[in-house]
Amino acid sequence: MVKAVRFHELGGPEVLRLEDVEVGEPGPGELRLRVDAIGLNRAEVLFRSGVYIEQPREFPAGLGAEAAGVVEAVGPDVTGFEPGQQVSVVPAFSMNDYNVYAERAIVPAAAVVHRPEGVDAVTGAAVWMPYVTAYGALIEAGGMRAGDTVVVTAASSSVGLAAIQVANRVGAVPVATTRTAAKKEQLLKAGAAEVIVTDEESVSERVRAITGGRGARFVFDAVAGPGVVELFDVVAPEGTLFIYGALSGEPTPYPGLAAGMPAVSMRTYLLFETTRNEQRLRRAEAFIGAGLRSGDFRPVVDRVFDLADIAEAHRYLESNAQVGKIVVTVGH
């Protein structure tokens, strides 16, 4: 028996319970991991609350899709992994099928990447979701190159900070937006070329000034809602507005018709586009691994909680007070 986090009904952090469960042996295409650290993501809050892109199929339900640990057992037909190897799990599966909020977990081998040497478990649980999200949209789908300007909203989030570092890695120009001035200095220290404080400044005016009137080749937006109208306006001709989150919770209009149908793309992006495609995931693993080894990629961890304090960790995640990633460690 191992300890695992489960919930028996939809609700707030208080529904999370640490319970004894059987973990079993890995089946074909699966690995069993000793979980050392877990990366928390907003998807888990939404799944627990019943407002995610899918609903829990049955109760009790589990949580979690990102972790770092050590391979304990390898299922039939699995190649490339063996017991004792340090690895990370990337979100590439439904939490109805697998979950990693536990001392040990069965996961699909296709969702596991080798952890670069020198990357500890906390970092290994903090890196893949943010960096693969940024890489998958901006590099894999968008083709971001040196000299391109990218506007990053919700820039103090783990994905926002990763996007800043990914842009810098390829010589692009990351422009961060943040609602208040409280996080401006942190964002500049994190590598943002410019920071726009949206409560005090016009995003449109600042981006036009920064780009000499042309606009940004990319906008990487986690907020959606009515704010996309202004963001759409700052995208350069033949550029792209990527929407990868919906923090506003409000309906998102399509501004293209009212704006005179400019040659601007607006599309949603889900991490699964990259993590569920083996070739794309391997390219992401190579790109991110190289950035970790060079020191260009430095995951920002805001706070670390113990697994026993998972409800408190979820409350903190929902507070939006963090800069970077929240990680939960698992004692053995």
MARDREN-215190 format. One record per residue (C-alpha): residue in one letter; residue number from 1; x, y, z. Coordinates in steps of 0.02 Angstrom, whole numbers, padded with zeros to 5 digits. Each point is the difference from the previous one (the first is absolute). Layout:
! residues N
+------+-----+--------+--------+--------+
| code | pos |      u |      v |      w |
+------+-----+--------+--------+--------+
|    A | NUM |      X |      Y |      Z |
...
+------+-----+--------+--------+--------+
***
This chain:
! residues 332
+------+-----+--------+--------+--------+
| code | pos |      u |      v |      w |
+------+-----+--------+--------+--------+
|    M |   1 |  00000 |  00000 |  00000 |
|    V |   2 |  00057 |  00178 | -00036 |
|    K |   3 | -00068 |  00171 |  00044 |
|    A |   4 | -00090 |  00088 | -00141 |
|    V |   5 | -00107 |  00156 | -00012 |
|    R |   6 | -00180 | -00031 | -00050 |
|    F |   7 | -00164 |  00095 |  00002 |
|    H |   8 | -00174 | -00073 |  00019 |
|    E |   9 | -00098 |  00150 | -00061 |
|    L |  10 |  00026 |  00161 | -00097 |
|    G |  11 |  00046 |  00153 |  00101 |
|    G |  12 |  00136 |  00107 |  00075 |
|    P |  13 |  00168 | -00054 |  00073 |
|    E |  14 | -00090 | -00071 |  00151 |
|    V |  15 | -00062 | -00150 | -00101 |
|    L |  16 |  00178 | -00066 | -00021 |
|    R |  17 |  00041 | -00154 |  00106 |
|    L |  18 |  00161 | -00097 |  00028 |
|    E |  19 | -00050 | -00183 | -00007 |
|    D |  20 |  00077 | -00173 | -00012 |
|    V |  21 | -00010 | -00078 | -00173 |
|    E |  22 |  00072 | -00150 | -00091 |
|    V |  23 |  00123 |  00048 | -00136 |
|    G |  24 |  00026 | -00169 | -00085 |
|    E |  25 |  00118 | -00045 | -00142 |
|    P |  26 |  00023 |  00095 | -00165 |
|    G |  27 | -00089 | -00071 | -00152 |
|    P |  28 |  00054 |  00007 | -00182 |
|    G |  29 |  00069 |  00171 | -00043 |
|    E |  30 |  00005 |  00055 |  00183 |
|    L |  31 |  00127 |  00038 |  00136 |
|    R |  32 | -00015 |  00002 |  00188 |
|    L |  33 |  00086 |  00148 |  00082 |
|    R |  34 |  00050 |  00046 |  00174 |
|    V |  35 | -00064 |  00178 |  00000 |
|    D |  36 |  00119 |  00125 |  00082 |
|    A |  37 | -00078 |  00167 | -00051 |
|    I |  38 | -00161 |  00057 | -00084 |
|    G |  39 | -00027 |  00156 | -00105 |
|    L |  40 | -00168 |  00084 |  00033 |
|    N |  41 | -00097 |  00067 | -00147 |
|    R |  42 | -00161 |  00099 | -00019 |
|    A |  43 | -00075 | -00146 | -00096 |
|    E |  44 | -00010 | -00096 |  00164 |
|    V |  45 | -00097 |  00139 |  00085 |
|    L |  46 | -00122 |  00003 | -00146 |
|    F |  47 | -00017 | -00191 | -00003 |
|    R |  48 | -00030 | -00005 |  00188 |
|    S |  49 | -00131 |  00138 | -00017 |
|    G |  50 | -00090 | -00079 | -00148 |
|    V |  51 |  00038 |  00140 | -00125 |
|    Y |  52 |  00143 | -00080 | -00098 |
|    I |  53 | -00008 | -00054 | -00183 |
|    E |  54 | -00055 | -00171 |  00065 |
|    Q |  55 | -00094 | -00057 |  00155 |
|    P |  56 |  00053 | -00134 |  00125 |
|    R |  57 | -00065 | -00164 | -00068 |
|    E |  58 | -00031 | -00075 |  00172 |
|    F |  59 |  00033 |  00027 |  00184 |
|    P |  60 |  00114 | -00010 |  00091 |
|    A |  61 |  00107 |  00089 | -00129 |
|    G |  62 |  00186 |  00035 | -00003 |
|    L |  63 |  00101 |  00152 | -00053 |
|    G |  64 |  00164 |  00049 | -00077 |
|    A |  65 |  00092 | -00016 | -00165 |
|    E |  66 |  00174 |  00070 |  00033 |
|    A |  67 |  00131 | -00075 |  00115 |
|    A |  68 |  00180 | -00049 |  00024 |
|    G |  69 |  00060 | -00164 |  00071 |
|    V |  70 |  00092 | -00163 | -00025 |
|    V |  71 | -00050 | -00148 | -00109 |
|    E |  72 | -00042 | -00150 |  00111 |
|    A |  73 | -00074 | -00122 | -00125 |
|    V |  74 | -00019 | -00011 | -00189 |
|    G |  75 | -00151 | -00076 | -00086 |
|    P |  76 |  00002 | -00118 | -00148 |
|    D |  77 |  00053 |  00071 | -00169 |
|    V |  78 |  00079 |  00156 |  00078 |
|    T |  79 |  00172 |  00046 | -00065 |
|    G |  80 |  00118 |  00140 |  00047 |
|    F |  81 | -00034 | -00006 |  00187 |
|    E |  82 |  00064 | -00107 |  00141 |
|    P |  83 | -00017 | -00003 |  00190 |
|    G |  84 |  00103 |  00132 |  00091 |
|    Q |  85 | -00006 |  00132 | -00136 |
|    Q |  86 | -00048 |  00177 |  00049 |
|    V |  87 | -00143 |  00063 | -00107 |
|    S |  88 | -00138 |  00127 | -00013 |
|    V |  89 | -00183 | -00023 | -00050 |
|    V |  90 | -00075 |  00127 | -00121 |
|    P |  91 | -00187 |  00032 | -00015 |
|    A |  92 | -00049 | -00111 | -00146 |
|    F |  93 | -00149 | -00099 |  00065 |
|    S |  94 | -00172 |  00017 |  00076 |
|    M |  95 | -00005 |  00010 |  00190 |
|    N |  96 | -00144 | -00124 | -00015 |
|    D |  97 |  00128 | -00129 | -00058 |
|    Y |  98 |  00158 |  00041 |  00099 |
|    N |  99 |  00048 |  00118 |  00142 |
|    V | 100 |  00159 |  00042 |  00094 |
|    Y | 101 | -00056 |  00080 |  00165 |
|    A | 102 |  00067 | -00153 |  00091 |
|    E | 103 |  00153 | -00083 |  00077 |
|    R | 104 |  00007 | -00119 | -00148 |
|    A | 105 | -00089 |  00007 | -00167 |
|    I | 106 | -00028 | -00099 | -00158 |
|    V | 107 |  00023 |  00111 | -00154 |
|    P | 108 |  00011 | -00026 | -00188 |
|    A | 109 |  00180 | -00011 | -00058 |
|    A | 110 | -00045 |  00116 | -00145 |
|    A | 111 | -00024 |  00140 |  00129 |
|    V | 112 |  00170 | -00024 |  00082 |
|    V | 113 |  00162 |  00091 | -00041 |
|    H | 114 |  00174 | -00029 |  00067 |
|    R | 115 |  00055 |  00129 |  00126 |
|    P | 116 |  00162 |  00087 | -00051 |
|    E | 117 |  00147 | -00031 |  00116 |
|    G | 118 |  00009 |  00127 |  00140 |
|    V | 119 | -00187 |  00039 | -00003 |
|    D | 120 | -00074 | -00039 |  00171 |
|    A | 121 | -00176 | -00064 |  00030 |
|    V | 122 | -00077 |  00169 |  00044 |
|    T | 123 |  00070 |  00078 | -00160 |
|    G | 124 | -00048 | -00156 | -00097 |
|    A | 125 | -00181 |  00023 |  00056 |
|    A | 126 |  00000 |  00185 | -00041 |
|    V | 127 |  00074 |  00005 | -00175 |
|    W | 128 | -00095 | -00103 | -00126 |
|    M | 129 | -00179 |  00066 | -00001 |
|    P | 130 |  00052 |  00183 | -00009 |
|    Y | 131 |  00142 | -00019 | -00124 |
|    V | 132 | -00087 | -00125 | -00114 |
|    T | 133 | -00153 |  00114 | -00005 |
|    A | 134 |  00106 |  00150 | -00051 |
|    Y | 135 |  00109 | -00100 | -00120 |
|    G | 136 | -00147 | -00091 | -00080 |
|    A | 137 | -00096 |  00159 | -00041 |
|    L | 138 |  00138 |  00124 | -00039 |
|    I | 139 |  00132 | -00112 | -00080 |
|    E | 140 | -00087 | -00157 | -00061 |
|    A | 141 | -00163 |  00080 | -00060 |
|    G | 142 |  00054 |  00181 | -00022 |
|    G | 143 |  00178 | -00015 | -00063 |
|    M | 144 |  00065 |  00140 |  00112 |
|    R | 145 |  00171 |  00063 | -00056 |
|    A | 146 |  00133 |  00124 |  00052 |
|    G | 147 | -00064 |  00177 | -00007 |
|    D | 148 | -00184 | -00044 |  00019 |
|    T | 149 | -00096 |  00094 |  00134 |
|    V | 150 | -00116 | -00102 |  00112 |
|    V | 151 | -00122 |  00077 |  00124 |
|    V | 152 | -00023 | -00115 |  00151 |
|    T | 153 | -00153 |  00027 |  00110 |
|    A | 154 | -00014 | -00067 |  00179 |
|    A | 155 |  00189 |  00007 | -00012 |
|    S | 156 |  00034 | -00043 |  00183 |
|    S | 157 | -00080 | -00171 | -00020 |
|    S | 158 |  00112 | -00151 | -00023 |
|    V | 159 | -00045 | -00007 | -00186 |
|    G | 160 |  00024 |  00187 | -00021 |
|    L | 161 |  00173 | -00006 |  00078 |
|    A | 162 |  00044 | -00150 | -00108 |
|    A | 163 | -00057 |  00093 | -00156 |
|    I | 164 |  00115 |  00145 |  00044 |
|    Q | 165 |  00148 | -00119 |  00013 |
|    V | 166 | -00047 | -00095 | -00158 |
|    A | 167 | -00009 |  00164 | -00096 |
|    N | 168 |  00169 |  00055 |  00065 |
|    R | 169 |  00075 | -00170 | -00043 |
|    V | 170 | -00037 |  00026 | -00186 |
|    G | 171 |  00038 |  00186 | -00003 |
|    A | 172 | -00181 |  00061 | -00002 |
|    V | 173 | -00060 |  00150 |  00099 |
|    P | 174 | -00117 | -00043 |  00146 |
|    V | 175 | -00119 |  00140 |  00056 |
|    A | 176 | -00087 | -00045 |  00163 |
|    T | 177 | -00166 |  00066 |  00060 |
|    T | 178 | -00055 |  00004 |  00182 |
|    R | 179 | -00152 |  00079 |  00080 |
|    T | 180 |  00087 |  00101 |  00135 |
|    A | 181 |  00176 |  00067 |  00026 |
|    A | 182 |  00031 | -00121 |  00144 |
|    K | 183 |  00082 | -00132 | -00110 |
|    K | 184 |  00085 |  00116 | -00126 |
|    E | 185 |  00177 | -00012 |  00071 |
|    Q | 186 | -00013 | -00189 |  00018 |
|    L | 187 | -00050 | -00015 | -00183 |
|    L | 188 |  00145 |  00108 | -00057 |
|    K | 189 |  00119 | -00106 |  00104 |
|    A | 190 | -00079 | -00155 | -00077 |
|    G | 191 |  00053 |  00058 | -00173 |
|    A | 192 | -00143 |  00105 | -00069 |
|    A | 193 |  00065 |  00130 | -00123 |
|    E | 194 | -00146 |  00114 |  00046 |
|    V | 195 | -00141 | -00008 |  00128 |
|    I | 196 | -00172 |  00079 | -00029 |
|    V | 197 | -00103 |  00035 |  00157 |
|    T | 198 | -00176 | -00016 | -00069 |
|    D | 199 | -00086 |  00095 |  00141 |
|    E | 200 |  00107 |  00152 | -00040 |
|    E | 201 |  00046 | -00013 | -00185 |
|    S | 202 | -00078 | -00035 | -00168 |
|    V | 203 |  00060 | -00167 | -00067 |
|    S | 204 | -00034 |  00056 | -00177 |
|    E | 205 |  00099 |  00163 |  00016 |
|    R | 206 |  00148 | -00082 |  00087 |
|    V | 207 |  00013 | -00145 | -00123 |
|    R | 208 | -00010 |  00118 | -00148 |
|    A | 209 |  00138 |  00106 |  00076 |
|    I | 210 |  00110 | -00151 |  00038 |
|    T | 211 | -00019 | -00071 | -00176 |
|    G | 212 |  00013 |  00162 | -00097 |
|    G | 213 | -00184 | -00005 | -00043 |
|    R | 214 | -00001 | -00174 | -00080 |
|    G | 215 | -00070 | -00102 |  00144 |
|    A | 216 |  00054 | -00165 |  00077 |
|    R | 217 |  00020 | -00158 | -00103 |
|    F | 218 | -00076 | -00099 |  00144 |
|    V | 219 | -00113 |  00027 |  00148 |
|    F | 220 |  00001 | -00143 |  00126 |
|    D | 221 | -00157 |  00020 |  00105 |
|    A | 222 | -00059 | -00095 |  00154 |
|    V | 223 | -00148 |  00113 |  00039 |
|    A | 224 | -00120 |  00002 | -00150 |
|    G | 225 | -00167 |  00091 |  00023 |
|    P | 226 | -00033 |  00179 | -00058 |
|    G | 227 |  00184 |  00047 |  00012 |
|    V | 228 |  00038 | -00093 | -00162 |
|    V | 229 | -00070 |  00149 | -00098 |
|    E | 230 |  00147 |  00110 |  00052 |
|    L | 231 |  00124 | -00143 | -00016 |
|    F | 232 | -00059 | -00042 | -00175 |
|    D | 233 |  00031 |  00181 | -00047 |
|    V | 234 |  00186 | -00010 |  00045 |
|    V | 235 |  00038 | -00154 | -00106 |
|    A | 236 |  00103 |  00041 | -00155 |
|    P | 237 | -00062 | -00052 | -00173 |
|    E | 238 |  00016 | -00189 | -00021 |
|    G | 239 |  00031 | -00018 |  00187 |
|    T | 240 | -00092 | -00112 |  00123 |
|    L | 241 | -00098 |  00024 |  00160 |
|    F | 242 |  00015 | -00162 |  00099 |
|    I | 243 | -00128 | -00029 |  00138 |
|    Y | 244 |  00055 | -00139 |  00118 |
|    G | 245 | -00106 |  00040 |  00153 |
|    A | 246 | -00163 |  00082 |  00052 |
|    L | 247 |  00039 |  00084 |  00166 |
|    S | 248 | -00130 |  00136 | -00029 |
|    G | 249 | -00143 | -00125 |  00004 |
|    E | 250 | -00094 |  00112 | -00122 |
|    P | 251 | -00056 | -00032 | -00179 |
|    T | 252 |  00136 |  00031 | -00129 |
|    P | 253 | -00049 |  00099 | -00155 |
|    Y | 254 |  00081 | -00017 | -00171 |
|    P | 255 |  00058 |  00176 | -00045 |
|    G | 256 |  00054 | -00035 | -00178 |
|    L | 257 | -00160 |  00052 | -00088 |
|    A | 258 | -00020 |  00163 |  00095 |
|    A | 259 |  00184 |  00039 | -00029 |
|    G | 260 | -00021 | -00010 | -00189 |
|    M | 261 |  00060 | -00179 | -00021 |
|    P | 262 |  00188 |  00029 |  00013 |
|    A | 263 |  00121 | -00142 | -00043 |
|    V | 264 |  00014 | -00051 |  00183 |
|    S | 265 | -00025 | -00176 |  00068 |
|    M | 266 | -00089 | -00032 |  00165 |
|    R | 267 |  00005 | -00177 |  00066 |
|    T | 268 | -00010 | -00101 |  00158 |
|    Y | 269 |  00144 | -00108 |  00057 |
|    L | 270 | -00003 | -00149 |  00118 |
|    L | 271 |  00154 | -00082 |  00071 |
|    F | 272 | -00068 | -00167 | -00063 |
|    E | 273 |  00038 |  00056 | -00179 |
|    T | 274 |  00182 | -00028 |  00041 |
|    T | 275 |  00001 | -00131 |  00138 |
|    R | 276 | -00116 | -00122 | -00090 |
|    N | 277 |  00105 |  00004 | -00159 |
|    E | 278 |  00157 | -00106 |  00023 |
|    Q | 279 |  00108 |  00095 | -00125 |
|    R | 280 | -00049 |  00171 |  00067 |
|    L | 281 |  00030 | -00055 |  00179 |
|    R | 282 |  00172 | -00068 | -00044 |
|    R | 283 |  00044 |  00167 | -00082 |
|    A | 284 | -00065 |  00093 |  00153 |
|    E | 285 |  00101 | -00115 |  00115 |
|    A | 286 |  00159 |  00037 | -00100 |
|    F | 287 | -00030 |  00188 | -00005 |
|    I | 288 | -00042 |  00015 |  00186 |
|    G | 289 |  00138 | -00119 |  00053 |
|    A | 290 |  00127 |  00106 | -00094 |
|    G | 291 | -00067 |  00157 |  00084 |
|    L | 292 |  00013 | -00079 |  00172 |
|    R | 293 |  00179 | -00058 | -00031 |
|    S | 294 |  00053 |  00172 | -00063 |
|    G | 295 | -00080 |  00090 |  00146 |
|    D | 296 | -00115 |  00102 | -00115 |
|    F | 297 | -00152 | -00088 |  00076 |
|    R | 298 | -00020 |  00026 |  00187 |
|    P | 299 | -00171 | -00055 |  00061 |
|    V | 300 | -00067 |  00119 |  00132 |
|    V | 301 | -00073 | -00091 |  00151 |
|    D | 302 | -00104 |  00113 |  00111 |
|    R | 303 | -00041 | -00118 |  00144 |
|    V | 304 |  00021 | -00182 |  00047 |
|    F | 305 | -00132 | -00094 |  00102 |
|    D | 306 | -00007 | -00175 |  00073 |
|    L | 307 | -00123 | -00126 | -00072 |
|    A | 308 | -00093 |  00000 |  00166 |
|    D | 309 | -00035 |  00186 | -00027 |
|    I | 310 | -00075 | -00021 | -00173 |
|    A | 311 | -00160 |  00096 |  00043 |
|    E | 312 |  00104 |  00149 |  00059 |
|    A | 313 |  00105 | -00011 | -00158 |
|    H | 314 | -00159 |  00009 | -00107 |
|    R | 315 | -00063 |  00150 |  00100 |
|    Y | 316 |  00165 |  00088 | -00035 |
|    L | 317 | -00010 | -00045 | -00185 |
|    E | 318 | -00174 |  00078 | -00008 |
|    S | 319 |  00059 |  00159 |  00087 |
|    N | 320 |  00101 |  00051 | -00155 |
|    A | 321 |  00130 |  00074 |  00118 |
|    Q | 322 |  00141 | -00109 | -00066 |
|    V | 323 |  00139 |  00044 | -00121 |
|    G | 324 |  00045 | -00161 | -00088 |
|    K | 325 | -00037 | -00180 |  00044 |
|    I | 326 | -00072 | -00083 |  00154 |
|    V | 327 |  00076 | -00171 |  00037 |
|    V | 328 | -00051 | -00135 |  00124 |
|    T | 329 |  00132 | -00119 |  00067 |
|    V | 330 | -00031 | -00179 |  00051 |
|    G | 331 |  00089 | -00077 |  00149 |
|    H | 332 |  00042 | -00185 |  00000 |
+------+-----+--------+--------+--------+
***
